[in-house]
Amino acid sequence: MQAINIRGLNKFYARKQVLFDIALDFPHAQMVALIGPSGSGKSTLLRHINGLNVADSGEIQINGEPLFQQGRL
């Protein structure tokens, strides 16, 4: 079972796109690390998973339940 599923996640700040069609599965009971250069969107992605930011499009599911729907938490 996948604990966190992300499909088609996009985020824009003004006219700048910072997340580009993210699709990831984070397995249940596994440790996962996000690595990348400064400005690559790691913190932005984590803020979306934690429900602190709302994506412009796409979906995040936690244990099969949508975190937000149509841009709302």
C-alpha positions in Angstrom: 0.0 0.0 0.0 1.3 3.4 -0.9 1.0 5.9 2.0 1.4 9.1 0.0 0.5 9.3 -3.8 1.2 12.5 -5.7 -0.1 12.9 -9.3 0.2 15.9 -11.7 1.2 18.4 -9.0 1.9 21.9 -10.3 2.5 25.2 -8.4 2.9 28.7 -9.7 4.1 31.8 -7.8 2.9 34.8 -9.9 4.0 33.7 -13.4 6.9 31.4 -12.3 6.2 27.7 -12.2 8.0 26.1 -9.3 6.6 22.5 -9.3 6.2 20.8 -12.7 3.8 17.9 -13.0 5.2 16.0 -10.0 4.3 12.3 -9.7 5.6 10.4 -6.8 4.7 7.5 -4.5 6.0 7.3 -1.0 5.7 3.8 0.4 4.1 3.0 3.7 6.6 2.6 6.6 9.7 3.5 4.5 12.1 6.4 5.0 12.4 8.7 1.9 14.8 11.6 1.3 14.3 14.4 -1.1 17.5 15.8 -2.4 18.4 18.4 -5.0 20.0 21.8 -5.5 18.8 25.0 -3.9 15.6 26.2 -5.6 14.5 22.8 -7.0 11.2 22.8 -5.1 12.0 20.4 -2.2 10.6 22.6 0.5 7.6 23.7 -1.6 6.7 20.0 -2.2 7.0 19.2 1.5 4.8 22.2 2.4 2.1 20.8 0.0 2.3 17.4 1.6 1.9 18.9 5.0 -1.1 20.9 3.8 0.5 24.3 4.3 0.3 25.2 0.6 -2.3 24.3 -2.0 -1.3 23.2 -5.4 -2.6 25.0 -8.5 -3.4 21.6 -10.1 -2.8 17.9 -9.3 -3.7 15.7 -6.4 -2.1 14.4 -3.2 -3.6 11.4 -1.5 -2.6 10.2 1.9 -3.7 6.5 2.5 -6.1 6.9 -0.4 -7.8 10.0 0.9 -7.4 13.3 -1.0 -5.5 16.0 0.9 -7.2 18.7 -1.0 -9.7 18.9 -3.8 -9.9 21.5 -6.5 -7.4 23.8 -4.9 -8.9 23.7 -1.4 -7.6 22.1 1.8 
